[in-house]
Amino acid sequence: MSKKRTKEEYFAKEKELIGTSTVDFDGPVIIGGKGIVGYDLNGKEFLDFTGQISLLNTGYGPKEVVSAICQQAKSGVHSCISADYPFLNEITINRRKLEVSRVALAEKLIEITDKVMPFKKRVYFEDSGATAVDLAGKIAEITHIRNRGIGTESLQRHFESDIFIPSEFELFKFSFLVFRNAFHGRHGLAQLFTNSKPKQMWAVSSSCAVGRLPFPTPGINGWKFSRTVKSAEEHISKFAPILAFIFEPVQGEGGINVPDGALLKELAGYLREKGIYIIADEIQAGLGRTGKMWACEHFGIEPDMLITSKSFSAGIGGVSAVIVNDDKFKDLEPGMHSGSHHASPIPVAAAIANIDLILRKNLVEQSANHGAYLLRRLEAIKEKRPSLISDVRGLGLMIGIEFQTAEIRDAVAKECKMNGLLLAPCGQKVIRMTPPLIVTIEEIDKALDIFENVLNYFLGKP
Ligand SMILES: Cc1ncc(COP(=O)(O)O)c(C=O)c1O
């Protein structure tokens, strides 16, 4: 029998073998988990207040999701080109029968987006966050072209041409509006939309352009904001027509930025009047994370498209979705978009069980209540330590703690980790607290005890 690697041996091989790894070499090598607790290879437990960056809204190994995955795998249909040959299975969760199929998942998505998108909808599946964002941009582009009466026949000459440079043709050039500090992923249009770190711009591949708007932070000058919007709009539309505004209703990677809701709504309304599509990237903020099923609900925004991924399949991956207004976006022609791994059986089973769990256990409401408690306690902690913390903010269980400097932030996160509390950085000098929505008040108290002790240690207090 081969000997189990030690943590040090494992990390050494990560460094040697795996490309562009973002591994935290002070962090755990996770060998298991239950609820909000993860188990490290070194035998220690940690409270996971990263929620694996909103992947684990229902925590580590939720038994209903694990059961759904096992039942689907045992059916023998663990994989198929589901876009061509759909699958259908019936599983039993807590003595209730649930259908596992793409249609059942689409029906569920349509139901849980009814409040925020109260119109007829259609669901497009993808397999990750970035690819779903890219698909949303693609749907906007194709719709725009078709609305101008241009059909696939106009692509024939480009298809037959030996040299094809898309950026030279109007047909492939579009503009989009995004927010500064946005994170939408690292593929295709999603990479173009992202404004998180300069290194993430390398090899960006698109014939399109973006206009970057300032995030409408509370306290921002509204008049200046709308002037900047108009100037970006004027500038970017000279390059190509502006098709869509894509935004995170609460920014995640950018530093847990909650907008001035009225300003955001005004912006969405203004752009919509100009015929610009409104696309909400709810990949991190959706599915109860902010205390509403979708973060847009906080601001009364009804997006034309809504994107979900990450926690959608309880973090399994392999299924993400773009939910669109069916009246605005005529269905794409068959084969215009597809993929071998879109909505394959096991992720679909996981997603169905996961959404069922979120609804049955009222996790959206729990996120609002426990998030409000966590935020209140953090505000009190901040008040007593202004030399370390400059701001706390958030909605539901999507909370950011801004430190005076990035160095303090990193040192605090490291010390917390040593003491069994896992926290992830974001933005310039922010730590996010995004525990699974199942977190209890006792677990919040336990985490905050560790956090406060660490802050006191840095202040030299006993
Ligand atoms: C808001 C948002 N959009 C898109 C993405 C990209 O998702 P993925 O990592 O699955 O490509 C992320 C990932 O963190 C995200 O937070």
The ligand as an SDF file (V2000), in Angstrom:
LIG
                    3D

 16 16  0  0  0  0  0  0  0  0999 V2000
  -19.3160   37.0950   -9.8320 C   0  0  0  0  0  0  0  0  0  0  0  0
  -18.5310   36.0170  -10.5360 C   0  0  0  0  0  0  0  0  0  0  0  0
  -18.7140   35.8230  -11.8480 N   0  0  0  0  0  0  0  0  0  0  0  0
  -18.0410   34.8760  -12.5200 C   0  0  0  0  0  0  0  0  0  0  0  0
  -17.1170   34.0700  -11.8810 C   0  0  0  0  0  0  0  0  0  0  0  0
  -16.3590   33.0380  -12.6620 C   0  0  0  0  0  0  0  0  0  0  0  0
  -16.7870   31.7590  -12.3070 O   0  0  0  0  0  0  0  0  0  0  0  0
  -15.8670   30.5020  -12.6240 P   0  0  0  0  0  0  0  0  0  0  0  0
  -14.7330   30.5430  -11.6570 O   0  0  0  0  0  0  0  0  0  0  0  0
  -16.7670   29.3190  -12.4060 O   0  0  0  0  0  0  0  0  0  0  0  0
  -15.4230   30.6070  -14.0290 O   0  0  0  0  0  0  0  0  0  0  0  0
  -16.8850   34.2490  -10.5140 C   0  0  0  0  0  0  0  0  0  0  0  0
  -15.8850   33.4290   -9.8060 C   0  0  0  0  0  0  0  0  0  0  0  0
  -15.4430   33.7280   -8.7320 O   0  0  0  0  0  0  0  0  0  0  0  0
  -17.6140   35.2480   -9.8180 C   0  0  0  0  0  0  0  0  0  0  0  0
  -17.4190   35.4740   -8.5110 O   0  0  0  0  0  0  0  0  0  0  0  0
  1  2  1  0
  2  3  1  0
  2 15  2  0
  3  4  2  0
  4  5  1  0
  5  6  1  0
  5 12  2  0
  6  7  1  0
  7  8  1  0
  8  9  2  0
  8 10  1  0
  8 11  1  0
 12 13  1  0
 12 15  1  0
 13 14  2  0
 15 16  1  0
M  END
$$$$
